[in-house]
Amino acid sequence: DDLFRKRHLREKVEEAVTHLPEHHRIVFVLRELEGKTYEEIAEITGVNLGTVKSRLHRARNSFAQRIEPFLN
């Protein structure tokens, strides 16, 4: 049962990430899954630091809204 729930949650996390707009998904994956710094993300994506922070904030909010129903 626990293994099933973990697998199901992992699928929902992956699904939630794929539904993010590409420019949000890129910064989200780089930060949350790959552990890159904001500065590294700015360099990789070619956008300024403020844009990285803004996109990451929006990506996190969108991700949280999608995944929240599956956490209870």
N, C-alpha and C positions, 0 to 999 in steps of 0.2 A: 504494500500500500504506500509506504513512504517513498520507495523507489519510483513508483508510478507518479506520485505527486511531484517529485523532483523532475522527472522527465517531462511531465506536462508543463511545469513552470518554465523549464528551459526552452521548450518549444514556443511558449507564449512570449518569453523574453526575445527570442530570435525574431519572432513575428513582429513584435512591437518595434524592434530596431529597423526591420525592413520597411516598415510603414513611415518612418521618418523621411522628410524631404532629403534629397541627396546631400545638400550643403550642411544640413543638421546632422545627418547620419555620419558623415565623414568625421566631423569634430567629436561627436559622441564616441565613436569607435576608437579614435585615436586617444582620447582621454580616458574613458572608462574601461575599455578592454585592453588597450595597449600601454596605458600608463604614461603617455607623453605629457610633457609640460605644456602650458599655454604657449610659451615661446616657441617650442618645437612645432606645435600645431600651426602656429602663425607662419613659420618658415616653410613647413611642408605644403600648406594650402595656398600660400602667397597672399594671405589677407592680414590686415593689421590685428594687433592684439585685442583691441576693443571689439572687433567683429567676431573674433574667436570666442570671447567671453559671452557675447550676446547670443551667438548661435548655440553655444553649449547650454546656456541657461534655457533657451527655448526648447532645445532638444530634450533636456532633462525633464522639463515640465510636460512635454508631450508624451515622453516615454512613461512617466509616472502615471499620467491619466490613463494610458492604455493598459498598464500592467496592474494597477491598483485593484481592479475587480477580482483578480486571480490570487491575490495575497491573503484573502480571508477564507 
